[in-house]
Structure formats: C-alpha cells, structure tokens
Amino acid sequence: MSRPRTSRRLALAVPAALGALALTALPAFATSSPAQIATSKTNGVAYLKSLQAPDGSYAGSGLSNEWAFSAFAATGTAVVDVYPAGDTTKNARTVYRNLLSTSGWPSASPVVTDYERGTLNAYAAGIDPARVSASRNLVANIYAYWQTAEAGYFGPSGNFNGTVFAALSLGGAKTQAGGARVPQALTDAMVTRIRANQHVDGGWTYNKAEGNATVLNSAGDVDMTGAAMAALCVSGVPNTDTDVVQAKNFLKSKLVNTSGAFNSLYGVNTSSNGWGVAGLNACGFNPQTGDFLTAAGKTPIDFLIANQYNPAGGFKYKPADTVPSAYASIDALRAVAGGGFTAAPPVPVTPGAPQWVAQPTFTAGTATKLALTVDDGAGGLKVCSVTFTPTAATTTLGDVLNAAIGGATPSGCVTSVTPASGTGTVTDVNGKANSGSNTWKVSVDGSAFAGATRDKVVGVGDTIALRWGV
C-alpha cells in the first residue's frame, strides 16, 4: 500500500485451478438477499484461500494479497485457520508474522503506507501490531512519519492518503482488549487534517487539498472518499457529523441507477465500489437501503455480487473483464461481508490456536522501538518513535524519555526531562514544569492518565502518551 490509490489497480492472474470455473455465468442483477450475501461470502473466502502460496504466504514484492486478511476477518474467518494442503505450520498468520519480523521488511526505502498496510492486516490476522516481535513495533514505525511542521499529517502531506491510512490504522487497530491505543490529542490532530482536505463536493482524493482552492473545488474520488469517511468514523466521529453526511451524499450522487455501481473517476469497477461500501460500513450506513437503493431497485452490493464468478468466488475488476482480479476480489468481498478497512480477528477453530499472538516481553540486547506522544496541554503535540536497546524484560518511563532525547524520529520529541535519573516524579519535560494541579501525567495503551514517575514500568509495544494538565 505504498500508494493505495494507484498500486491497488494492478490485476493479478487467476490461479490455474480456477480457470474453468472462471468462465461460469454471472448471476443476474437483483437486490441481494441475506442468502445471496452468505453464498457470496462462502465462495469469496474459497477464492481468497486459493491465492495462498504453497509456503503459506500472501505477501511479497509488488502488489500484496495480504489485504485478504482484512476480508477474511470481515467474513468471520480467522487467518490462522488458512493454511495450504492441511499443513497448519504454514498458516497465513505465522508466515505473515515471520515476514513482518524480518529486518528487510518492507523494503530498503519504506514509506508510511507500508507500515499502515502492515498494521491493518496484522490486526485482522490476530497479530498485535505493536508487538509483532522483539524488534518490530508497527505503531512506532508509523509514528516515525509524523510531520512536525504540519502537525496531523503522516508522511509527505502532498500524498494525503498517508494521513487517511494513519487514522485508519491507529484508530482501527485497537488493543487486544478492544480499547483505543492512541491518545485523543493525536486522533484529533488527524481528524482536523482529514476534514481540511474534504472537497467542496463532499469527497476526497489521495492528493492534498487543504489550502488549495483549485483542488478543493475539483472532483472527489469514490475510493478515497470511502477511506476518508471510514477514517473519520473509526476516529470516533459520529455518522451524523456534517462532514460524514456530506461524504455519504457524495457517494449517493455517484450511484448508477441501473446497476448500483458507483461511477468513480476511474470508471465503474468493483474495487471503487468496495472502498465506497467499506466507508459506508465503517460509518454505520446500510449500503442496501435508503439512499443506496436506486429507483431501479439496485444497490452497491448488487453490483458487487453481479460481478462475482460463482461458484469460483472471484470478482471481476470491471464488468467487461473475462477473468477475476485478486485485488478487486479482496476489496469486494470485504465490502459484501460488511467490513470497513480492518476488523478484529475472529476466534480460530484450529485446536490450540489463540485469537492473538504478541511478543510478551523485551529481549535484552535487541534494539526496538516504542511509540511516544508528548502533549504540552497548550496545543503543542509532539509525536515520535523512540529507538533504544532494552537491558531487561521491561524498562521504565525514565529510560524511555532519556532515550528519546537522542534517539527519536522525528527528533525534538523530548529535549529535556527532570529529574534526569532516579525513580521520582517527572516534574519537567521540554522545559515545561509542573504547576499546582497541572502536572505531567502518563497513559499506556489508552489507560487512564496518572502521575508520571520515572520508575513507571513500560513493556514491549506499549504506546506511551505524556500529557501536561489537570
């Protein structure tokens, strides 16, 4: 997902074993019943399972099929239950976790969307994205792309989808207990930027629009509108919010009466429909009723199912295509199943397989990263990834803050901390001292803020938030 807007358009070849079934007649258009949706999910899951390589992998160079994990989770299929030829040791979750843990992943020149893609799909697979391994913390990897000069953006602001997918991944990948992982101040900063990039027509594109009247008045894109509205909703924005309603109305305006398709900037296609429906799903809008049931009785779900090969299960990218597209099939199935852009992992059926896997402790001597925010209580939010080498199974807040002074990306997250050693109360960070009831407080993985002390225990993958205030 280095650029979800463009790379996702590439189609992959259908597996040879499905060649004959790929020519099966498509169903006629009809408003989709629960039974039809259930059949679509069953056949779609079978198709996505056929994409698994003999070694159990889905991800690799170029366009990756790991997005199948979010579709599997939406259908109620645990990724750990997906394995080739009955070999559970090659289950897709274990293979993917091993890949994410390698030092060479994602590439020699990674971009923020690589880590956002990894976070969304690791979460759906039941891999805690902040605790992939002793050395891999995907949440901290994302934090490293915070734009200090343009607070709220992740990655170059010109490539706006990096910020949309930051909100989707940081807001959508909850803790194992289902709670918010990142502090509200960070969520608010991303929401502000997403709102500022909404076009006059209610849509978004992957390009930055904020501050540019020409772009703001240009046409929105179905795909990024689905993603951006989902990003708002997973960030806690209600579906009655003006910007969310405008996004819904934008999608409604793109409906094709005779088919239920969305007429996107790139023509009618299942991937665009899938992303549009995913946005509606994430915001709690029913894509089969009300505003999304056309006068001809068609819905976006109808269009998707009408372009699915059954019983083979794959989906066409465009109606005129003669073979299914792997990537379009992932987008379409996730939408038909009622999913957004990720989903909590289902409970596995494989005996002994846990719902979640996660690195339990630091490994002494193995370099790692932690995600840190510092909120001065006056609108000054700093976000960074802190690199350090632990010496034990746990560390302390004091040691993390000391490491951040010289080992944070972006730099400047922490410039000073008082006291600089010991186990006492943190009285000053970055030159801002405690004052009366306004003191430095700390939260870990979304826990309630409490007084910050240097000896506060910090574990592997903990997402740390410091805040000055009452």
Steps between C-alpha positions, in 0.01 A plus 500: 500500500780742419229686308165331552344723237722373218665169585168339583397529135737225390321174421653162577455183300230257610639168632507231235287267709212748469539549129196300398281639774602854406271474200196409709200718420452803720177541699233739378463839667266490798481662842720273707331281760669373819528158332674649196738694722578186699574310178716783374702494823544122494615494138712813545684349795572187298644712219723700736626178655603388152735800479719367780844386385625147582724649772195656667575857394275773367739796510800561280660749264276731299126487558435288807201277560536543877195728478315169488544488879261792553248328272539168681442669835189679370354164393574338836794294372807498724823546304674238713242252367622559142777259406602300189455127455401440862835625635415717800866592548469708182193690613473848352530680835826336604654548156394867492628567852836349407514726194418814699770410751782495246734798491461529122124550511342698341783625276820700493299819446177462698216751505241553770226312316714183515470502878134602490425207270692274735312631804153456351569148378700382802210609721247313284726193514514507880855634525531788746652762266699664779642165611577311180841394632776616734615744233184582302244755624285613207329775701839652582597466133198713405576761769841557337327662200328776700545835326622741769458806277147390398359342813233242426655373176689173469744473213530778241179701518476509122424128508194540719413133511788449745303704754169330423654157551678618814158577648360170372786296646562687827126527567391169353768274651374498857676343796441130559236604756323707233593845629648804332877469473598861428418820694209723409730793422663301218165382368369857501803623304441243225126570488569872458719433196253257345222755533719772348555288189135430423404637159206731448304213343536299822764259373876458533788387278845367593650845430523777757223757459535709815572864418463450125172638365551336161537154649224553754263585217607206285316169483530256787583131458270217612790291632665759723162631609421155635837483674486855641147471636596167658804670654275762657260241637765268646639813667173543685326753275125419498321424174274801561801731471471751215817386323403133521151576368652698213720201419198270501314738271801511268489121466125511449550746214730251324249213495413351161125443499495184289775308682571646845860568404686815602616696197857574613766717340642177359173366365264242644701228679474267797802637688356852509163356602671298769675801648183710485299229674777449757466867591124463537546186710754667729261789561196284561313581178311212339615471135184309405223734616391863499742726318678203342200324348454648154167565327566188295534297821879456485764543770882508516491146643295386200771631269775319687323165510399535133871515416596193700568165334311224674579249625863599430459804730729757339379844393561687176670838520283645223178354359657444158788294642506127432706381800490588870748738663657399829516851635151596387373180656649599835344848483163362395477215748595722794218736404239229440588353841424833668859593576682830509878505444589259778319286755576334831625144453238225537552219751685220317367148456846342473557312827739686729523810281453821702299796375805724546876459480740759639856540620469469881808690618802691382802292405807639675753620247255511207438851368136598479265798475220650707229747398498824703289817504571808710208743543590828669136582572514815292458357152860390458492129415820311425491149352796270453642152486765437766783261419684335787653171609340353813709326764220299657150362436350840588626855512395824670345824387813684610722288278265547203499879543876507529528291184260734319731798552751360253317212334161622381360526148404771429749667730407756764224294656680520836775755551528482878347321798526571872614315695747351255552187707359312796146381565312813603214705360553658160487873574604655169499393135637717220528795737137490616478445873224369723290783640246435773248245379638525145757224488650251260291187474546178304275250325598166350293335227207732565489453878382782726760775544683489834795683650818439304789349691836394366456150639171440315538152348485492119461176309569391145272672250348742749362815337602781736319834532629783719267791572535818706183610674252426775 
